[in-house]
Amino acid sequence: MIPVSAAARPRIPAPAPAVLAPLTAANLDSAYEANRADAAEAARMAAAHGDRTRAAADRALAAPTRRLLSFDGRGQGRAVEVFGDLAHADRVAVLVPGSDTTLETYGRFRAGALALHRRLGPRGAVLAWLGYETPGTVSTTVLTTGRADGAATLLKTFLHRLRGVVGPSARLSLICHSYGSVVCGRAAPGLHVSDLVVIGSPGTGAPTAAALRTSARVWAARGSADWVAHVPHTSLGLFGTTVGFGTDPVSPSFGARVFRAGPAGHSDYFAPGSESLANLTRIVLGDTPEVTRA
């Protein structure tokens, strides 16, 4: 099935995002409450518009148990959800999704965040960062850095604000899947995170890990059943934009710390019980000597 882009469907009405005070550990509950209220209002507006799929997605996010750091029901939709006790966690992972991740398809992204959080235990928190408009898998935008360039600025701003919540001593890891690794590659220079992990990556837009200009440890993995292995790893300037994302991150010439992901397919890196999830957990917890290297 070819995904339908937000531009090809009638515009879904939704409220503007809530205007909140700067985030701190003390006001997280207020932020969660305000964003749940926004999601509930977005669900009502989508239902009145006749879009039952979006209404159901918004309604799920508005449930009392959900912890939303941000929510925007306009367009494809954006949301940042927290799993765990962010105010007290000392191991924090931020997950950045790839193409075709919208509010309607958010459930599969959320499932990965949940699986990782369950492995981390009480010390850890996971944030599912759907903070940008992802490209469609069947689209020209998925072949260029255009969406990633804008998303990188949003991600860097978010991580700066997050550091104000978790404090300077918390270990912060960035896990970037598929096109999300292009976003992370663009955001990497000067980024203050412990580890930057790319999984199922078509490339980061950089020729080497060193060219990312980050002090973070750079990790990469690809499952043996991941179709992204067949994507050409080239980068070409064309009509004022860059097509392709350069060096394969799991190749020796890139210089990342390559770890084993077993038989994972493109959407399987967070599958419970998998070797990839076990290694991602070790990286986030700082148990790096225990990571099984490829």
Sequence and secondary structure as in RCSB ss.txt:
>XXXX:A:sequence
MIPVSAAARPRIPAPAPAVLAPLTAANLDSAYEANRADAAEAARMAAAHGDRTRAAADRALAAPTRRLLSFDGRG
QGRAVEVFGDLAHADRVAVLVPGSDTTLETYGRFRAGALALHRRLGPRGAVLAWLGYETPGTVSTTVLTTGRADG
AATLLKTFLHRLRGVVGPSARLSLICHSYGSVVCGRAAPGLHVSDLVVIGSPGTGAPTAAALRTSARVWAARGSA
DWVAHVPHTSLGLFGTTVGFGTDPVSPSFGARVFRAGPAGHSDYFAPGSESLANLTRIVLGDTPEVTRA
>XXXX:A:secstr
     GGGS               GGGHHHHHHHHHHHHHHHHHHHHHTT HHHHHHHHHHTSTT  EEEEE ST
T EEEEEES TTT SEEEEEE  TT  TTTHHHHHHHHHHHHHHH TTEEEEEEE S    SSSSGGGBSHHHHH
HHHHHHHHHHHHHHHH TTSEEEEEEETTHHHHHHHH TT   SEEEEES S  SSSSSGGG  SSEEEEE  TT
 GGGGS    EEETTEEES  S TTSTTT  EEB  TT  TT TT TT HHHHHHHHHHHT GGGS B 
